Amino acid sequence: MASQYYVHHLGQDDSELMNALLSVFGAAFNEVETYVGKRPGPEYIRRLLGSDYFIALAALEDNEVVGGIAAYHLKKFEQERKEIYISDLAVAEEHRRKGIATGLIRKLRKIAAARGAYVIFVQADTGVEDEPAIALYTKLGVREDVLHFDIAVEDGDDAAAHANE
Protein backbone atom coordinates (compact mmCIF):
# COMPACT_ATOMS: atom_id res chain seq x y z
CA MET A 1 0.00 0.00 0.00
CA ALA A 2 1.26 3.48 -0.87
CA SER A 3 2.36 5.79 1.89
CA GLN A 4 -0.26 8.31 3.02
CA TYR A 5 1.74 11.37 3.95
CA TYR A 6 1.38 15.08 3.50
CA VAL A 7 3.91 17.90 3.35
CA HIS A 8 3.53 20.78 5.78
CA HIS A 9 5.32 24.13 5.39
CA LEU A 10 6.38 24.95 8.94
CA GLY A 11 5.49 28.35 10.34
CA GLN A 12 6.47 30.18 13.49
CA ASP A 13 4.09 28.16 15.66
CA ASP A 14 5.46 24.78 14.55
CA SER A 15 8.38 24.41 16.98
CA GLU A 16 7.30 20.88 18.00
CA LEU A 17 7.39 19.78 14.37
CA MET A 18 10.76 21.46 13.89
CA ASN A 19 12.16 19.60 16.88
CA ALA A 20 10.82 16.33 15.48
CA LEU A 21 12.42 17.20 12.13
CA LEU A 22 15.77 17.79 13.85
CA SER A 23 15.50 14.28 15.29
CA VAL A 24 14.80 12.82 11.83
CA PHE A 25 17.83 14.65 10.40
CA GLY A 26 20.06 13.45 13.24
CA ALA A 27 19.05 9.82 12.79
CA ALA A 28 19.15 9.89 8.98
CA PHE A 29 22.60 11.51 8.81
CA ASN A 30 23.95 9.52 11.77
CA GLU A 31 24.73 12.87 13.45
CA VAL A 32 22.38 12.83 16.42
CA GLU A 33 24.61 15.03 18.59
CA THR A 34 24.79 17.70 15.86
CA TYR A 35 21.02 17.88 15.40
CA VAL A 36 19.66 17.24 18.89
CA GLY A 37 22.55 17.75 21.32
CA LYS A 38 22.16 21.53 21.50
CA ARG A 39 18.70 22.25 20.15
CA PRO A 40 17.86 25.90 19.68
CA GLY A 41 15.49 27.42 22.20
CA PRO A 42 11.79 27.95 21.45
CA GLU A 43 12.12 31.67 20.70
CA TYR A 44 15.03 31.08 18.30
CA ILE A 45 13.01 28.43 16.44
CA ARG A 46 9.95 30.70 16.38
CA ARG A 47 11.97 33.56 14.83
CA LEU A 48 13.68 31.21 12.35
CA LEU A 49 10.43 29.63 11.19
CA GLY A 50 8.80 33.07 10.93
CA SER A 51 11.64 34.55 8.87
CA ASP A 52 11.63 35.17 5.13
CA TYR A 53 15.02 33.49 4.62
CA PHE A 54 14.42 30.01 6.06
CA ILE A 55 12.08 27.33 4.72
CA ALA A 56 11.27 24.14 6.60
CA LEU A 57 9.02 21.43 5.22
CA ALA A 58 7.97 18.35 7.14
CA ALA A 59 6.53 15.19 5.62
CA LEU A 60 4.01 13.77 8.06
CA GLU A 61 2.40 10.35 8.21
CA ASP A 62 -0.21 9.84 10.92
CA ASN A 63 0.96 13.15 12.47
CA GLU A 64 4.53 11.81 12.80
CA VAL A 65 7.40 13.62 11.06
CA VAL A 66 8.95 11.06 8.69
CA GLY A 67 11.07 13.42 6.59
CA GLY A 68 11.75 16.99 5.70
CA ILE A 69 13.71 19.77 4.09
CA ALA A 70 15.56 22.71 5.58
CA ALA A 71 16.32 25.35 2.96
CA TYR A 72 17.46 28.94 2.69
CA HIS A 73 16.04 31.67 0.48
CA LEU A 74 19.03 33.62 -0.85
CA LYS A 75 18.84 37.05 -2.44
CA LYS A 76 21.60 37.36 -5.02
CA PHE A 77 23.81 40.39 -5.54
CA GLU A 78 24.92 40.04 -9.15
CA GLN A 79 21.37 40.26 -10.45
CA GLU A 80 17.97 40.99 -8.95
CA ARG A 81 17.09 37.37 -8.48
CA LYS A 82 16.68 34.78 -5.78
CA GLU A 83 17.59 31.14 -5.34
CA ILE A 84 16.77 28.44 -2.83
CA TYR A 85 19.50 26.32 -1.24
CA ILE A 86 18.51 22.96 0.22
CA SER A 87 20.68 22.61 3.29
CA ASP A 88 19.22 19.33 4.54
CA LEU A 89 16.82 16.77 3.09
CA ALA A 90 16.13 13.46 4.79
CA VAL A 91 13.53 10.74 5.12
CA ALA A 92 13.47 8.31 8.02
CA GLU A 93 14.93 4.99 6.92
CA GLU A 94 11.73 2.99 7.34
CA HIS A 95 9.83 5.49 5.13
CA ARG A 96 12.24 5.65 2.20
CA ARG A 97 11.45 4.60 -1.38
CA LYS A 98 7.87 5.89 -1.10
CA GLY A 99 8.24 9.15 -3.05
CA ILE A 100 8.44 11.31 0.09
CA ALA A 101 11.68 13.11 -0.88
CA THR A 102 10.30 13.79 -4.35
CA GLY A 103 7.11 15.14 -2.79
CA LEU A 104 9.11 17.42 -0.50
CA ILE A 105 11.05 18.82 -3.45
CA ARG A 106 7.82 19.31 -5.45
CA LYS A 107 6.40 21.37 -2.56
CA LEU A 108 9.65 23.37 -2.35
CA ARG A 109 9.43 24.04 -6.10
CA LYS A 110 5.98 25.59 -5.60
CA ILE A 111 7.24 27.75 -2.74
CA ALA A 112 10.28 28.79 -4.80
CA ALA A 113 8.07 29.77 -7.74
CA ALA A 114 5.77 31.78 -5.46
CA ARG A 115 8.81 33.62 -4.06
CA GLY A 116 10.17 34.37 -7.54
CA ALA A 117 13.27 32.18 -7.21
CA TYR A 118 15.00 31.20 -10.44
CA VAL A 119 16.60 27.97 -9.19
CA ILE A 120 16.81 25.51 -6.32
CA PHE A 121 20.23 24.01 -5.64
CA VAL A 122 21.53 21.25 -3.41
CA GLN A 123 24.85 19.55 -2.74
CA ALA A 124 25.48 15.84 -2.36
CA ASP A 125 28.60 14.07 -1.21
CA THR A 126 30.24 11.67 -3.62
CA GLY A 127 30.45 8.11 -2.42
CA VAL A 128 28.31 5.10 -1.73
CA GLU A 129 26.47 6.65 1.23
CA ASP A 130 24.95 9.40 -0.91
CA GLU A 131 24.15 7.38 -4.05
CA PRO A 132 20.36 7.44 -3.40
CA ALA A 133 20.45 11.23 -2.98
CA ILE A 134 22.51 11.65 -6.13
CA ALA A 135 20.04 9.45 -8.06
CA LEU A 136 17.10 11.55 -6.78
CA TYR A 137 18.73 14.88 -7.64
CA THR A 138 19.82 13.59 -11.06
CA LYS A 139 16.19 12.63 -11.76
CA LEU A 140 14.95 16.09 -10.80
CA GLY A 141 17.70 18.44 -11.96
CA VAL A 142 20.89 19.06 -13.87
CA ARG A 143 24.11 17.80 -12.33
CA GLU A 144 27.12 20.09 -11.96
CA ASP A 145 30.36 18.67 -10.62
CA VAL A 146 31.81 21.12 -8.10
CA LEU A 147 34.16 21.06 -5.17
CA HIS A 148 32.96 22.09 -1.73
CA PHE A 149 35.28 23.56 0.90
CA ASP A 150 34.58 24.24 4.58
CA ILE A 151 36.52 27.30 5.73
CA ALA A 152 37.04 27.73 9.45
CA VAL A 153 35.96 30.99 11.03
CA GLU A 154 38.86 32.80 12.68
CA ASP A 155 38.57 34.14 16.18
CA GLY A 156 38.93 37.90 16.75
CA ASP A 157 42.70 37.80 17.39
CA ASP A 158 43.41 35.81 14.23
CA ALA A 159 41.16 38.04 12.15
CA ALA A 160 42.94 41.19 13.36
CA ALA A 161 46.35 39.65 12.63
CA HIS A 162 45.33 38.88 9.06
CA ALA A 163 43.48 42.12 8.35
CA ASN A 164 46.42 43.63 6.50
CA GLU A 165 47.16 40.60 4.32
PATI-621758 format. One record per residue (C-alpha): residue number from 1; residue in one letter; chain; x, y, z. Coordinates in nm, 3 decimals. Layout:
ATOM    i  aa  ch       c1       c2       c3
ATOM  NUM   A   A        X        Y        Z
...
REM end
This chain:
ATOM    i  aa  ch       c1       c2       c3
ATOM    1   M   A    0.000    0.000    0.000
ATOM    2   A   A    0.126    0.348   -0.087
ATOM    3   S   A    0.236    0.579    0.189
ATOM    4   Q   A   -0.026    0.831    0.302
ATOM    5   Y   A    0.174    1.137    0.395
ATOM    6   Y   A    0.138    1.508    0.350
ATOM    7   V   A    0.391    1.790    0.335
ATOM    8   H   A    0.353    2.078    0.578
ATOM    9   H   A    0.532    2.413    0.539
ATOM   10   L   A    0.638    2.495    0.894
ATOM   11   G   A    0.549    2.835    1.034
ATOM   12   Q   A    0.647    3.018    1.349
ATOM   13   D   A    0.409    2.816    1.566
ATOM   14   D   A    0.546    2.478    1.455
ATOM   15   S   A    0.838    2.441    1.698
ATOM   16   E   A    0.730    2.088    1.800
ATOM   17   L   A    0.739    1.978    1.437
ATOM   18   M   A    1.076    2.146    1.389
ATOM   19   N   A    1.216    1.960    1.688
ATOM   20   A   A    1.082    1.633    1.548
ATOM   21   L   A    1.242    1.720    1.213
ATOM   22   L   A    1.577    1.779    1.385
ATOM   23   S   A    1.550    1.428    1.529
ATOM   24   V   A    1.480    1.282    1.183
ATOM   25   F   A    1.783    1.465    1.040
ATOM   26   G   A    2.006    1.345    1.324
ATOM   27   A   A    1.905    0.982    1.279
ATOM   28   A   A    1.915    0.989    0.898
ATOM   29   F   A    2.260    1.151    0.881
ATOM   30   N   A    2.395    0.952    1.177
ATOM   31   E   A    2.473    1.287    1.345
ATOM   32   V   A    2.238    1.283    1.642
ATOM   33   E   A    2.461    1.503    1.859
ATOM   34   T   A    2.479    1.770    1.586
ATOM   35   Y   A    2.102    1.788    1.540
ATOM   36   V   A    1.966    1.724    1.889
ATOM   37   G   A    2.255    1.775    2.132
ATOM   38   K   A    2.216    2.153    2.150
ATOM   39   R   A    1.870    2.225    2.015
ATOM   40   P   A    1.786    2.590    1.968
ATOM   41   G   A    1.549    2.742    2.220
ATOM   42   P   A    1.179    2.795    2.145
ATOM   43   E   A    1.212    3.167    2.070
ATOM   44   Y   A    1.503    3.108    1.830
ATOM   45   I   A    1.301    2.843    1.644
ATOM   46   R   A    0.995    3.070    1.638
ATOM   47   R   A    1.197    3.356    1.483
ATOM   48   L   A    1.368    3.121    1.235
ATOM   49   L   A    1.043    2.963    1.119
ATOM   50   G   A    0.880    3.307    1.093
ATOM   51   S   A    1.164    3.455    0.887
ATOM   52   D   A    1.163    3.517    0.513
ATOM   53   Y   A    1.502    3.349    0.462
ATOM   54   F   A    1.442    3.001    0.606
ATOM   55   I   A    1.208    2.733    0.472
ATOM   56   A   A    1.127    2.414    0.660
ATOM   57   L   A    0.902    2.143    0.522
ATOM   58   A   A    0.797    1.835    0.714
ATOM   59   A   A    0.653    1.519    0.562
ATOM   60   L   A    0.401    1.377    0.806
ATOM   61   E   A    0.240    1.035    0.821
ATOM   62   D   A   -0.021    0.984    1.092
ATOM   63   N   A    0.096    1.315    1.247
ATOM   64   E   A    0.453    1.181    1.280
ATOM   65   V   A    0.740    1.362    1.106
ATOM   66   V   A    0.895    1.106    0.869
ATOM   67   G   A    1.107    1.342    0.659
ATOM   68   G   A    1.175    1.699    0.570
ATOM   69   I   A    1.371    1.977    0.409
ATOM   70   A   A    1.556    2.271    0.558
ATOM   71   A   A    1.632    2.535    0.296
ATOM   72   Y   A    1.746    2.894    0.269
ATOM   73   H   A    1.604    3.167    0.048
ATOM   74   L   A    1.903    3.362   -0.085
ATOM   75   K   A    1.884    3.705   -0.244
ATOM   76   K   A    2.160    3.736   -0.502
ATOM   77   F   A    2.381    4.039   -0.554
ATOM   78   E   A    2.492    4.004   -0.915
ATOM   79   Q   A    2.137    4.026   -1.045
ATOM   80   E   A    1.797    4.099   -0.895
ATOM   81   R   A    1.709    3.737   -0.848
ATOM   82   K   A    1.668    3.478   -0.578
ATOM   83   E   A    1.759    3.114   -0.534
ATOM   84   I   A    1.677    2.844   -0.283
ATOM   85   Y   A    1.950    2.632   -0.124
ATOM   86   I   A    1.851    2.296    0.022
ATOM   87   S   A    2.068    2.261    0.329
ATOM   88   D   A    1.922    1.933    0.454
ATOM   89   L   A    1.682    1.677    0.309
ATOM   90   A   A    1.613    1.346    0.479
ATOM   91   V   A    1.353    1.074    0.512
ATOM   92   A   A    1.347    0.831    0.802
ATOM   93   E   A    1.493    0.499    0.692
ATOM   94   E   A    1.173    0.299    0.734
ATOM   95   H   A    0.983    0.549    0.513
ATOM   96   R   A    1.224    0.565    0.220
ATOM   97   R   A    1.145    0.460   -0.138
ATOM   98   K   A    0.787    0.589   -0.110
ATOM   99   G   A    0.824    0.915   -0.305
ATOM  100   I   A    0.844    1.131    0.009
ATOM  101   A   A    1.168    1.311   -0.088
ATOM  102   T   A    1.030    1.379   -0.435
ATOM  103   G   A    0.711    1.514   -0.279
ATOM  104   L   A    0.911    1.742   -0.050
ATOM  105   I   A    1.105    1.882   -0.345
ATOM  106   R   A    0.782    1.931   -0.545
ATOM  107   K   A    0.640    2.137   -0.256
ATOM  108   L   A    0.965    2.337   -0.235
ATOM  109   R   A    0.943    2.404   -0.610
ATOM  110   K   A    0.598    2.559   -0.560
ATOM  111   I   A    0.724    2.775   -0.274
ATOM  112   A   A    1.028    2.879   -0.480
ATOM  113   A   A    0.807    2.977   -0.774
ATOM  114   A   A    0.577    3.178   -0.546
ATOM  115   R   A    0.881    3.362   -0.406
ATOM  116   G   A    1.017    3.437   -0.754
ATOM  117   A   A    1.327    3.218   -0.721
ATOM  118   Y   A    1.500    3.120   -1.044
ATOM  119   V   A    1.660    2.797   -0.919
ATOM  120   I   A    1.681    2.551   -0.632
ATOM  121   F   A    2.023    2.401   -0.564
ATOM  122   V   A    2.153    2.125   -0.341
ATOM  123   Q   A    2.485    1.955   -0.274
ATOM  124   A   A    2.548    1.584   -0.236
ATOM  125   D   A    2.860    1.407   -0.121
ATOM  126   T   A    3.024    1.167   -0.362
ATOM  127   G   A    3.045    0.811   -0.242
ATOM  128   V   A    2.831    0.510   -0.173
ATOM  129   E   A    2.647    0.665    0.123
ATOM  130   D   A    2.495    0.940   -0.091
ATOM  131   E   A    2.415    0.738   -0.405
ATOM  132   P   A    2.036    0.744   -0.340
ATOM  133   A   A    2.045    1.123   -0.298
ATOM  134   I   A    2.251    1.165   -0.613
ATOM  135   A   A    2.004    0.945   -0.806
ATOM  136   L   A    1.710    1.155   -0.678
ATOM  137   Y   A    1.873    1.488   -0.764
ATOM  138   T   A    1.982    1.359   -1.106
ATOM  139   K   A    1.619    1.263   -1.176
ATOM  140   L   A    1.495    1.609   -1.080
ATOM  141   G   A    1.770    1.844   -1.196
ATOM  142   V   A    2.089    1.906   -1.387
ATOM  143   R   A    2.411    1.780   -1.233
ATOM  144   E   A    2.712    2.009   -1.196
ATOM  145   D   A    3.036    1.867   -1.062
ATOM  146   V   A    3.181    2.112   -0.810
ATOM  147   L   A    3.416    2.106   -0.517
ATOM  148   H   A    3.296    2.209   -0.173
ATOM  149   F   A    3.528    2.356    0.090
ATOM  150   D   A    3.458    2.424    0.458
ATOM  151   I   A    3.652    2.730    0.573
ATOM  152   A   A    3.704    2.773    0.945
ATOM  153   V   A    3.596    3.099    1.103
ATOM  154   E   A    3.886    3.280    1.268
ATOM  155   D   A    3.857    3.414    1.618
ATOM  156   G   A    3.893    3.790    1.675
ATOM  157   D   A    4.270    3.780    1.739
ATOM  158   D   A    4.341    3.581    1.423
ATOM  159   A   A    4.116    3.804    1.215
ATOM  160   A   A    4.294    4.119    1.336
ATOM  161   A   A    4.635    3.965    1.263
ATOM  162   H   A    4.533    3.888    0.906
ATOM  163   A   A    4.348    4.212    0.835
ATOM  164   N   A    4.642    4.363    0.650
ATOM  165   E   A    4.716    4.060    0.432
REM end
